[in-house]
Amino acid sequence: MELIGLYLVACGLLIGAGVTKAIRPGDTARAWAGQLPISETRLRAGVRIGSVAEAALGTIALVAPRTASACLVAVSYALFSAVVALARSKGGAIASCGCFGTPDTPATTLHVVVNAGLAVSAAAVAISAPTRSIVTILASQPLHGLPLVAVSALCGWLAYLAISTMAAVQGARRLTAVSFRSGR
């Protein structure tokens, strides 16, 4: 279970994104309104239902990291990666998937890479066929897993920033046409 830390990050991001989209489904629904032939009202309801399922999956997979739950986390992140790559290839109308229920930010290559990396880590956990609870796994770690949880929380925060804030900065840079390349 060498990638359990990244798996914790993946589960934490599922929980965080699911809860925030369930509370604020409007921005995500608007992000997808131009892409799907569904009214924004129905999209909002669909986003809310999907977000609750996303948060539930993250919670179940975090508490009981079993093969089935880890597989579902891996599939989720593989799909997220594909959706962001699709949004990136289309450019224009859809700025992002609205991952955290916030206004649109540009889909970035970094977002695709983060999602793909989290998919791989969840797949690795699924392959290792864990049979212990997260409490037992953490108890077998140094200091009962406190350093692992702390580093995982930090990595989760950095992944969130890479997916959301970094994308917003990149989008603002594009809008203002500022380039940091040293070509004169």
C-alpha positions, 0 to 999 in steps of 0.5 A: 500500500505504498500509494495510500497517501495519494489514495487519501488525497483522492478520497479527500478531494472527492469528498470536498468536491462533492460537498461543495458542488452539492451546496453550490451546483449552479456554477457546475450546471452552468459550465455544462449547460452549453455542452449538454441538451438539458435545461440548467434546472435539470442539470443543477438537480443532476449535479447535486445528485452526482455530487452527493454520490461523489462525496459518499464514494469518497467517504466510503473509500476513505473509511474502507479502502477495499478493492471495489471502492478503490476501483470506483475511485480509480474509474472516477478519476480516469473519467474526470481526467477524460472530461477535463481533457475533452473540455481542454480540447474544445476550448472556448465555451466550457472553462472547466468541469466546475469541480469544486462548485466554483465559477469556471476556470480554464481546463489545464493540462495540470488538471488532467495530470493530477486526475490521472495520477490520482486514478493510478494511485487508486488503481494501485490500492485496488490491486493491492486488495486491502482488507484492513480499515483505514484505522488499522492501516494508519495504526501500522504507520509511524506515529499511528499515521499522523505524519501520513495524514498530515502530508496527505492533507497538505498534498490534497490542498496543493492538488486543490490549488493546482486544479482551481487557483492555478487554473484561474491564474492561467486563465487571467494570464491568457485574458491579459495576454501576459507572457513570462517567456524571455523571448524579446 
